[in-house]
Amino acid sequence: MPTVLVIDDNPAIATALEVLFSLHDLRTLYAPDPEQGLACLATEPVDLVVQDMNFRADTTSGEEGEDLFRRIRQAHPDLPIVLLTAWTHLESAVSLVKAGAADYLGKPWDDARLMATVSNLIELGQANRLLARERGARQRTRSGIASRLDLRGMAWADDAMAQLLGLVAQVAPADVPVLITGPNGAGKECIAAIVQANSSVRDGPFVTLNCGALPAELIEAELFGAEAGAYTGATKAREGKFEAADGGTLFLDEIGNLPAAGQMKLLRVLETGRFERLGSNRERQVKVRVISATNADLPAMIRAGQFREDLYYRLNLIELRVPALADRPDDILPLAEHFLAGAKPLSPAAREALRRHAWPGNVRELKNTLQRALLLGTGAEIGVAELGLPLAPDGSALPAAGLADAEPDRAAIEAAIARANGVLSQAAAELGLSRQALYRRLERLGIGRP
């Protein structure tokens, strides 16, 4: 049960407040003077303080109350404090609200206003504690991943990437094939490099081949090598990627583009570790870990007869799916700062524009956007104009696709809170969000408590 500490030298006031709070399922503690109030705070868990401003009958200056407020604020900076007084001094009220007082009410108080204030402050305090726990958990997760993995300098912050990297930490040391899926430009090659850097063959070669960048007739020669005269233009013997990767890792990008003949031979190598160069009948033995990647729908290609099902299951012992940048919005700004490398700061408007853009080209598009902004910008910081992103008619950043439904913007949130008279749970319900989601949105947009 949330607890309110009442510090007031009038027992009748304390009794009235206790009755009022008990009707709203709040527990009340009572202290008749500042010293006992501070002692109570040192020993009892308290969610909110309601304190009087005048503790001496011979003065209405409120000096003792102001001193008490500042001592509580210093010892408990996050604890909300509501000030009550029969002698309202405007200058004092303004000064203390600026110093962090949650509200300043006169006696006799309005029950509805007081309870609205108290309920919102307790709710907000609970939300802040929940957010703090979530931030702490996320930080512990990030620290744990950073301590276990060589991340190859990758910047990230989103929970979706934390889940992916947690799986990478489990998979990387095992000598098994890995299939990395996800849209173009999302960072599949970066994840492959992290898997290799944390594998048992991290000291071996890391060889890459883009299966979509070569004609079909050359893929096999690239993979398995060729003897002199094996095909037109082959004037001397050459080793293939499997030989080059022996004792290490072979990364096959765009594996969905591998032709049928190459698929069959790749399957045999995965099963036996043996292959023959083009134009040779001598088998060669290699030990290579294969990591493959694709943005294609391989199960659909299997149904269409374009990809071997047995090869798919050989490659897909473990699947690592890299989410699109739009699905990990908390990564946008850390990645932007990483790509800028301290060359120039981003203006607040530019940061918001980056966060709201849909990024159909994913991380690659973000990197290109910032490189262009650095080349073309002439100011001390990067503004919205330098980014070259599409803007709304009023010059503001366009929301990412689907963002307006999933994450209401500032105007919608503030309007909902106003209609709910500051009751955050009611505003969250109107917006179709959980309370925790609304609290995170308030924090991200920098919207103060109502």
Disulfide bonds with the S-S distance in Angstrom:
none
